Amino acid sequence: MSVITSDRLPWHHSIRWRLALSYVALSIVPLLIFNFTIMSAIQDYFINDRISEIQPRAAIMSDIVARFNFDSRHIQSRVRTRSSEWDVRIVVIDYRARVIEDSNWAALDSLIGRTLLRPDVFAALSGTNTTYLHRGDENVLYVTVSTRDETNGHNGAVMLIANVDDIFNSLAEIRTQLYLYSLAVGLLVFVLVFAMSHRIIAPLRQIVRVVQRMSAGQLNLRIPVTSRDEYAILARTFNNMTEKLEQVEKTREEFVSNVSHELKTPLTAIKVLSESILSQNSVPEEVSREFMHDINSEVDRMVNITNDLLALVKVDRRELSMNISPTDLNALVESILKRLAPLAEKKKVVLLFEEIRPVQIDADEVKLVLAISNIVENGIKYTPGGGTVKVVVNADHQNAFITIQDTGIGIPEEEQDKIFNRFYRVDKMRDRGTGGTGLGLAISRSTVLLHNGSIRITSKPEEGSVFVIRLPIRMT
């Protein structure tokens, strides 16, 4: 099989790229959410760990301050010593929120003598211990505990201030590693999905190539089915469609050939008869009339073929207007049998009618008469003298059934699927001998389909045939 390259699509229209990018998005977004969640958890862990380390020290310092009743002369050295040991800044606040001691007493930002109007200070003066993390140029953790001043009966506070930049520097390194890992995973997923998508898209591209070749007229092509997935289902469905298209094309060619043949036969006869008349200088009147009668018969045959073809085309294209009305099916079939009774009597065929129950349906009576008549008439034509053609009308709660059973010559099983084809004959000379055009059953089938019904046949050679026409009682 030669390869026809499909038109190149812009990358953003390609299913392969869309699939790869979708998988990347579906993998990266959850990974980023996970990264954010895990970083928050790690940060909380380290901060809580530092708080757990500082809080006992704040309690120790609170006991020292309370023991010396906030006397700066006694607590000053202890504050500065503990601050150096613990690597934290210690601030002692009296009940008026004024700082009486600061371990950074010598620094420019010393708080000694200042009043701290802070929520955490007010909370401590009210007896509530607090922790507060300040994020900025410097990341600072404030642990404030309440301390009882027994001299005046009020609460003071001890605040430990710890620099936690080391924690956030470590977190930044971890975050960078996680983002790099996420990027690596995203790229890996993209490469893997892009490579795998080739295998996923390859069958689709193969289907496209076959379709392109079919559009060029190569209806004999088929798509290889090598898997059991959805592509296999699509390939099998497409192959079935292709077979039907090929069959339609074959039927069309046969139809054109049959039409040409059917029209050529009477035209040839007319030409021979007319040339016979023209070639003779003096033609007896009886011979001339006989030839003209034969020519007229052939013309009638051509007219019948043409009319049947036009009817078939209109039915197939759904161009015929349907005059749907309530129809008494029993009366309709009975009128058909009365009209065909002379033909049955002439062939000495017994024509029987059985009504299982009264049946009322919605139908186009004129078209339905033609469809049923063709099948009953065929039964009479191909049933030898002394045989029987029986028509039965029955129904259930949804459909009406017309069964036409004859004791005629029958149809071989391998031919039964083809008898509704245009011009198809089991015996190639059969219809010509009986005067038919070979289109009657095709017209009947198309008309029944136009009524949303169906025709089923069972037959055995030399035993007869049974046609069952199913028609919906109500047209939808």
C-alpha positions as CSV (number, residue, x, y, z in Angstrom):
1,M,0.0,0.0,0.0
2,S,1.5,3.3,-1.0
3,V,1.3,6.1,1.5
4,I,-0.4,9.4,0.9
5,T,0.7,12.0,3.4
6,S,-2.1,13.9,5.0
7,D,-2.2,17.7,5.1
8,R,0.0,19.1,7.8
9,L,-1.9,20.7,10.6
10,P,-0.8,23.6,12.8
11,W,0.7,22.2,15.9
12,H,-2.0,23.6,18.1
13,H,-4.6,21.8,16.0
14,S,-2.8,18.4,16.3
15,I,-4.4,15.8,18.5
16,R,-0.9,14.6,19.4
17,W,0.2,18.0,20.7
18,R,-3.1,18.5,22.5
19,L,-2.8,15.1,24.1
20,A,0.7,15.7,25.3
21,L,0.0,19.2,26.7
22,S,-3.2,17.9,28.4
23,Y,-1.2,15.2,30.1
24,V,1.5,17.7,31.2
25,A,-1.2,20.0,32.6
26,L,-2.9,17.1,34.4
27,S,0.4,16.0,35.9
28,I,2.0,19.4,36.7
29,V,-1.0,21.1,38.3
30,P,-1.6,18.4,40.9
31,L,2.2,18.4,41.5
32,L,2.3,22.1,42.1
33,I,-0.7,21.8,44.5
34,F,1.2,19.0,46.2
35,N,4.3,21.2,46.4
36,F,2.4,24.1,47.9
37,T,0.8,21.8,50.5
38,I,4.0,20.0,51.4
39,M,5.9,23.3,51.7
40,S,3.2,24.7,54.0
41,A,3.3,21.6,56.1
42,I,7.2,21.8,56.3
43,Q,7.0,25.4,57.3
44,D,4.5,24.8,60.0
45,Y,6.6,21.9,61.3
46,F,9.8,24.0,61.6
47,I,8.0,27.0,63.0
48,N,6.1,24.9,65.6
49,D,9.4,23.2,66.4
50,R,11.1,26.6,67.0
51,I,8.1,27.7,69.1
52,S,8.3,24.5,71.2
53,E,11.9,25.4,71.8
54,I,11.4,29.0,72.7
55,Q,8.2,28.7,74.9
56,P,9.9,26.8,77.8
57,R,12.6,29.4,77.8
58,A,10.0,32.2,77.9
59,A,8.4,30.4,80.8
60,I,11.8,30.2,82.6
61,M,12.4,33.9,82.0
62,S,8.9,34.7,83.2
63,D,9.5,32.9,86.5
64,I,12.8,34.9,87.0
65,V,11.1,38.2,86.3
66,A,8.2,37.3,88.6
67,R,10.6,36.2,91.4
68,F,12.3,39.5,91.4
69,N,9.0,41.5,91.0
70,F,10.1,43.2,87.7
71,D,13.1,44.8,89.5
72,S,15.4,45.8,86.7
73,R,18.4,45.8,89.0
74,H,18.1,42.1,89.6
75,I,16.8,40.9,86.3
76,Q,19.1,42.9,84.0
77,S,22.1,40.6,84.1
78,R,19.9,37.5,83.9
79,V,18.1,38.8,80.8
80,R,21.4,39.6,79.0
81,T,22.9,36.2,80.0
82,R,19.9,34.2,78.9
83,S,19.7,36.2,75.7
84,S,23.3,35.3,74.8
85,E,22.8,31.7,75.7
86,W,19.6,31.2,73.8
87,D,20.4,33.5,70.9
88,V,17.1,35.4,71.3
89,R,16.2,38.9,72.1
90,I,14.5,39.2,75.5
91,V,12.2,42.1,76.3
92,V,10.5,42.7,79.7
93,I,7.3,44.7,79.8
94,D,5.5,46.0,82.9
95,Y,1.8,46.2,83.5
96,R,1.6,49.6,81.7
97,A,3.1,48.1,78.5
98,R,6.3,49.9,79.0
99,V,9.6,48.1,78.4
100,I,11.7,48.0,81.5
101,E,14.4,45.7,80.1
102,D,15.8,44.8,76.6
103,S,18.6,42.5,76.0
104,N,19.6,44.7,73.0
105,W,20.0,47.7,75.4
106,A,23.1,49.0,73.7
107,A,21.6,48.9,70.1
108,L,20.0,51.8,68.4
109,D,16.7,50.0,68.3
110,S,16.6,49.4,72.0
111,L,13.1,49.4,73.3
112,I,13.8,50.4,77.0
113,G,11.4,53.1,78.1
114,R,9.1,52.7,75.1
115,T,5.5,51.7,75.4
116,L,4.6,48.7,73.1
117,L,1.0,49.1,71.8
118,R,0.9,45.6,70.2
119,P,-2.0,43.1,70.2
120,D,0.3,40.3,71.6
121,V,1.4,42.6,74.4
122,F,-2.1,43.5,75.3
123,A,-3.0,39.8,75.2
124,A,-0.2,38.9,77.6
125,L,-1.2,41.7,80.0
126,S,-4.6,40.1,80.0
127,G,-3.1,36.8,80.9
128,T,-2.9,35.1,77.5
129,N,0.3,33.8,76.0
130,T,0.7,34.4,72.3
131,T,3.0,33.6,69.4
132,Y,3.3,35.8,66.3
133,L,5.4,35.3,63.1
134,H,6.4,38.4,61.2
135,R,7.4,38.0,57.5
136,G,9.5,40.7,55.9
137,D,13.1,41.6,55.2
138,E,13.7,39.7,58.4
139,N,11.6,36.8,59.4
140,V,11.0,37.2,63.2
141,L,9.1,35.0,65.7
142,Y,7.6,36.7,68.7
143,V,6.8,34.5,71.8
144,T,5.0,36.6,74.5
145,V,4.1,35.1,77.9
146,S,2.2,36.7,80.8
147,T,4.0,37.3,84.1
148,R,2.4,38.2,87.4
149,D,3.7,41.3,89.2
150,E,2.8,40.6,92.8
151,T,3.8,44.1,94.0
152,N,0.8,45.7,92.3
153,G,-1.3,42.7,91.5
154,H,-1.2,43.3,87.7
155,N,0.2,41.3,84.9
156,G,3.4,42.1,83.0
157,A,4.9,40.3,80.0
158,V,8.1,38.7,78.8
159,M,8.7,38.7,75.1
160,L,11.3,36.5,73.4
161,I,12.2,37.6,69.8
162,A,13.9,35.0,67.6
163,N,15.2,35.5,64.1
164,V,14.0,32.6,61.9
165,D,15.7,33.5,58.6
166,D,17.5,30.2,58.8
167,I,14.2,28.3,58.6
168,F,13.0,30.3,55.5
169,N,16.4,30.0,53.8
170,S,16.2,26.2,54.2
171,L,12.6,26.3,52.9
172,A,13.6,28.3,49.9
173,E,16.2,25.7,49.0
174,I,13.7,22.9,49.4
175,R,11.1,24.8,47.4
176,T,13.7,25.3,44.6
177,Q,14.4,21.6,44.5
178,L,10.7,20.7,44.4
179,Y,10.1,23.1,41.5
180,L,13.0,21.7,39.6
181,Y,11.7,18.3,40.3
182,S,8.3,19.3,39.1
183,L,9.8,20.8,36.0
184,A,11.8,17.6,35.3
185,V,8.7,15.5,35.9
186,G,6.7,17.7,33.5
187,L,9.3,17.4,30.8
188,L,9.6,13.7,31.3
189,V,5.8,13.3,31.1
190,F,5.7,15.5,28.0
191,V,8.4,13.4,26.2
192,L,6.8,10.1,27.2
193,V,3.3,11.1,26.3
194,F,4.4,12.7,23.0
195,A,6.2,9.5,22.2
196,M,3.3,7.3,23.3
197,S,0.8,9.5,21.4
198,H,2.5,8.5,18.2
199,R,1.3,4.9,18.8
200,I,-2.2,6.2,19.7
201,I,-2.5,8.5,16.7
202,A,-0.9,6.2,14.2
203,P,-4.0,4.0,13.6
204,L,-6.1,7.2,13.0
205,R,-3.5,8.5,10.5
206,Q,-3.8,5.1,8.8
207,I,-7.5,5.5,8.6
208,V,-7.1,9.0,7.1
209,R,-4.7,7.7,4.5
210,V,-7.2,5.0,3.5
211,V,-10.0,7.5,3.3
212,Q,-7.9,9.8,1.1
213,R,-7.2,6.9,-1.3
214,M,-10.9,5.9,-1.3
215,S,-11.8,9.5,-2.2
216,A,-9.6,9.0,-5.2
217,G,-11.8,6.1,-6.2
218,Q,-9.9,3.1,-4.7
219,L,-13.0,1.5,-3.1
220,N,-11.2,-1.9,-2.8
221,L,-9.0,-0.7,0.1
222,R,-9.5,-2.0,3.7
223,I,-8.0,-0.9,7.0
224,P,-6.0,-3.6,8.7
225,V,-7.4,-4.6,12.1
226,T,-4.5,-5.4,14.5
227,S,-5.9,-4.5,17.9
228,R,-9.0,-4.9,20.0
229,D,-9.5,-1.3,21.1
230,E,-11.8,1.5,19.9
231,Y,-9.7,1.9,16.8
232,A,-10.4,-1.7,15.9
233,I,-14.1,-1.0,16.2
234,L,-13.7,2.1,14.1
235,A,-11.7,0.2,11.5
236,R,-14.2,-2.7,11.3
237,T,-17.1,-0.3,11.0
238,F,-15.3,1.6,8.3
239,N,-14.4,-1.6,6.5
240,N,-18.1,-2.6,6.6
241,M,-19.1,0.8,5.3
242,T,-16.5,0.5,2.5
243,E,-17.8,-2.9,1.6
244,K,-21.3,-1.4,1.3
245,L,-20.0,1.5,-0.7
246,E,-18.2,-1.0,-3.0
247,Q,-21.4,-3.0,-3.3
248,V,-23.4,0.1,-4.0
249,E,-20.9,1.0,-6.8
250,K,-21.1,-2.5,-8.1
251,T,-24.9,-2.4,-8.0
252,R,-24.9,0.9,-9.8
253,E,-22.7,-0.5,-12.5
254,E,-24.9,-3.5,-12.8
255,F,-28.0,-1.3,-12.8
256,V,-26.7,0.8,-15.6
257,S,-25.7,-2.3,-17.5
258,N,-29.1,-3.9,-16.9
259,V,-31.0,-0.7,-18.0
260,S,-28.9,-0.5,-21.1
261,H,-29.6,-4.2,-21.8
262,E,-33.3,-4.0,-21.1
263,L,-33.7,-1.0,-23.3
264,K,-31.5,-2.3,-26.0
265,T,-33.6,-5.5,-26.5
266,P,-36.8,-3.7,-27.5
267,L,-34.9,-1.1,-29.5
268,T,-33.1,-3.9,-31.4
269,A,-36.5,-5.6,-32.1
270,I,-38.0,-2.3,-33.3
271,K,-35.0,-1.7,-35.5
272,V,-35.2,-5.2,-37.0
273,L,-38.9,-5.0,-37.6
274,S,-38.8,-1.5,-39.1
275,E,-35.9,-2.5,-41.4
276,S,-37.8,-5.5,-42.5
277,I,-40.7,-3.3,-43.6
278,L,-38.4,-0.8,-45.2
279,S,-36.4,-3.3,-47.1
280,Q,-39.4,-4.7,-48.9
281,N,-41.0,-2.7,-51.7
282,S,-44.4,-4.2,-51.3
283,V,-45.4,-5.6,-47.9
284,P,-48.7,-7.4,-47.5
285,E,-51.1,-5.5,-45.2
286,E,-51.4,-8.4,-42.8
287,V,-47.6,-8.7,-42.4
288,S,-47.3,-4.9,-42.0
289,R,-50.0,-4.8,-39.3
290,E,-48.3,-7.7,-37.5
291,F,-45.0,-6.0,-37.6
292,M,-46.5,-2.7,-36.4
293,H,-48.3,-4.6,-33.6
294,D,-44.9,-6.1,-32.6
295,I,-43.3,-2.7,-32.7
296,N,-46.1,-1.2,-30.6
297,S,-45.6,-4.0,-28.0
298,E,-41.9,-3.3,-27.8
299,V,-42.6,0.4,-27.4
300,D,-45.0,-0.4,-24.6
301,R,-42.3,-2.5,-23.0
302,M,-39.9,0.4,-23.1
303,V,-42.5,2.7,-21.7
304,N,-43.2,0.3,-18.8
305,I,-39.5,0.0,-18.1
306,T,-39.1,3.8,-18.1
307,N,-42.1,4.4,-15.9
308,D,-40.9,1.7,-13.4
309,L,-37.4,3.3,-13.3
310,L,-38.8,6.7,-12.7
311,A,-41.0,5.3,-9.9
312,L,-38.0,3.6,-8.3
313,V,-35.9,6.8,-8.5
314,K,-38.6,8.8,-6.8
315,V,-39.1,6.3,-4.1
316,D,-35.4,5.9,-3.4
317,R,-35.0,9.7,-3.2
318,R,-38.1,10.0,-1.0
319,E,-39.5,12.5,-3.6
320,L,-42.9,10.8,-3.7
321,S,-45.4,12.6,-1.6
322,M,-47.0,10.3,0.9
323,N,-50.8,10.7,1.2
324,I,-51.1,8.9,4.6
325,S,-54.6,8.1,5.7
326,P,-56.4,5.5,7.8
327,T,-56.7,2.4,5.6
328,D,-58.7,-0.8,6.0
329,L,-56.0,-3.3,5.1
330,N,-58.4,-6.3,4.8
331,A,-60.6,-4.4,2.3
332,L,-57.5,-3.2,0.4
333,V,-56.0,-6.8,0.0
334,E,-59.4,-8.2,-0.9
335,S,-59.8,-5.6,-3.7
336,I,-56.3,-6.5,-5.0
337,L,-57.2,-10.2,-5.1
338,K,-60.5,-9.5,-7.0
339,R,-58.5,-7.5,-9.6
340,L,-56.0,-10.3,-10.0
341,A,-58.6,-13.1,-10.0
342,P,-58.9,-13.2,-13.8
343,L,-55.1,-13.7,-14.1
344,A,-55.3,-16.5,-11.6
345,E,-58.2,-18.1,-13.4
346,K,-56.4,-17.9,-16.7
347,K,-53.4,-19.8,-15.2
348,K,-55.7,-22.1,-13.3
349,V,-54.2,-21.0,-10.0
350,V,-56.4,-21.0,-6.9
351,L,-56.4,-17.6,-5.1
352,L,-57.2,-17.7,-1.4
353,F,-57.7,-15.0,1.2
354,E,-57.7,-15.4,5.0
355,E,-58.4,-12.7,7.5
356,I,-57.1,-13.5,11.0
357,R,-58.5,-10.2,12.4
358,P,-59.6,-6.8,11.1
359,V,-56.6,-4.5,10.6
360,Q,-56.6,-0.7,10.3
361,I,-53.3,1.0,9.4
362,D,-52.0,4.4,8.4
363,A,-50.8,4.1,4.8
364,D,-50.7,5.6,1.3
365,E,-53.3,3.3,-0.2
366,V,-52.3,3.9,-3.8
367,K,-48.7,3.1,-3.3
368,L,-49.4,0.2,-1.0
369,V,-51.7,-1.4,-3.6
370,L,-48.9,-1.4,-6.1
371,A,-46.4,-3.0,-3.7
372,I,-48.7,-5.8,-2.6
373,S,-50.0,-6.3,-6.2
374,N,-46.5,-6.9,-7.6
375,I,-45.8,-9.7,-5.1
376,V,-49.2,-11.4,-5.5
377,E,-49.0,-11.1,-9.2
378,N,-45.5,-12.7,-9.2
379,G,-46.8,-15.5,-7.1
380,I,-49.6,-16.2,-9.7
381,K,-47.2,-15.9,-12.7
382,Y,-44.7,-18.4,-11.2
383,T,-47.1,-20.9,-9.8
384,P,-48.0,-23.8,-12.2
385,G,-51.6,-24.5,-13.0
386,G,-53.4,-26.3,-10.2
387,G,-51.2,-24.5,-7.6
388,T,-52.3,-22.1,-4.9
389,V,-51.6,-18.5,-3.9
390,K,-52.8,-17.7,-0.4
391,V,-52.8,-14.2,1.2
392,V,-53.2,-13.9,5.0
393,V,-53.8,-10.6,6.9
394,N,-52.9,-10.5,10.6
395,A,-51.6,-8.0,13.2
396,D,-50.3,-7.6,16.7
397,H,-50.5,-4.4,18.8
398,Q,-47.8,-2.6,16.8
399,N,-47.5,-4.1,13.3
400,A,-49.7,-5.5,10.5
401,F,-48.6,-8.6,8.6
402,I,-49.4,-9.6,5.0
403,T,-48.3,-13.1,4.2
404,I,-48.3,-14.1,0.6
405,Q,-47.7,-17.9,0.1
406,D,-47.5,-19.7,-3.2
407,T,-46.9,-23.2,-4.3
408,G,-44.8,-22.1,-7.3
409,I,-41.3,-23.0,-8.5
410,G,-39.6,-21.4,-5.6
411,I,-36.3,-19.6,-5.3
412,P,-32.9,-21.1,-4.4
413,E,-31.6,-19.9,-1.0
414,E,-28.5,-18.3,-2.5
415,E,-30.7,-16.1,-4.7
416,Q,-33.1,-14.9,-2.1
417,D,-31.1,-11.9,-0.9
418,K,-30.8,-10.7,-4.5
419,I,-34.4,-10.9,-5.8
420,F,-35.2,-7.3,-4.7
421,N,-32.3,-5.9,-6.8
422,R,-33.3,-4.1,-9.9
423,F,-33.6,-6.3,-13.0
424,Y,-32.4,-9.3,-11.1
425,R,-33.8,-12.6,-12.4
426,V,-33.4,-16.1,-11.0
427,D,-34.1,-17.4,-14.5
428,K,-32.7,-14.8,-16.9
429,M,-35.5,-15.4,-19.4
430,R,-38.3,-15.7,-16.8
431,D,-39.6,-12.1,-16.8
432,R,-39.4,-11.7,-20.5
433,G,-41.6,-14.8,-20.9
434,T,-44.1,-13.4,-18.4
435,G,-44.0,-9.8,-19.6
436,G,-42.4,-8.3,-16.6
437,T,-39.7,-5.6,-16.4
438,G,-37.7,-7.1,-13.5
439,L,-38.4,-4.1,-11.4
440,G,-41.6,-5.1,-9.6
441,L,-40.1,-6.5,-6.4
442,A,-37.6,-3.6,-6.2
443,I,-40.5,-1.2,-6.3
444,S,-42.5,-3.2,-3.7
445,R,-39.5,-3.3,-1.3
446,S,-38.8,0.5,-1.7
447,T,-42.5,1.3,-1.2
448,V,-42.7,-0.9,2.0
449,L,-39.5,0.8,3.3
450,L,-41.2,4.2,2.6
451,H,-43.9,3.0,5.0
452,N,-41.2,2.2,7.6
453,G,-41.9,-1.5,7.0
454,S,-40.0,-4.6,5.8
455,I,-40.2,-7.6,3.5
456,R,-39.0,-11.1,4.5
457,I,-38.9,-14.1,2.2
458,T,-38.5,-17.9,2.8
459,S,-38.5,-20.2,-0.2
460,K,-37.5,-23.7,-1.4
461,P,-37.2,-24.7,-5.1
462,E,-40.2,-26.6,-6.3
463,E,-42.0,-26.0,-3.1
464,G,-43.0,-22.4,-3.3
465,S,-42.2,-19.1,-1.6
466,V,-43.5,-17.1,1.4
467,F,-43.3,-13.3,1.4
468,V,-44.1,-11.6,4.7
469,I,-44.7,-7.8,4.6
470,R,-44.6,-6.0,7.9
471,L,-46.1,-2.6,8.2
472,P,-46.4,-0.4,11.3
473,I,-50.0,0.2,12.2
474,R,-49.2,3.9,13.0
475,M,-46.8,5.9,10.8
476,T,-44.4,8.0,13.0
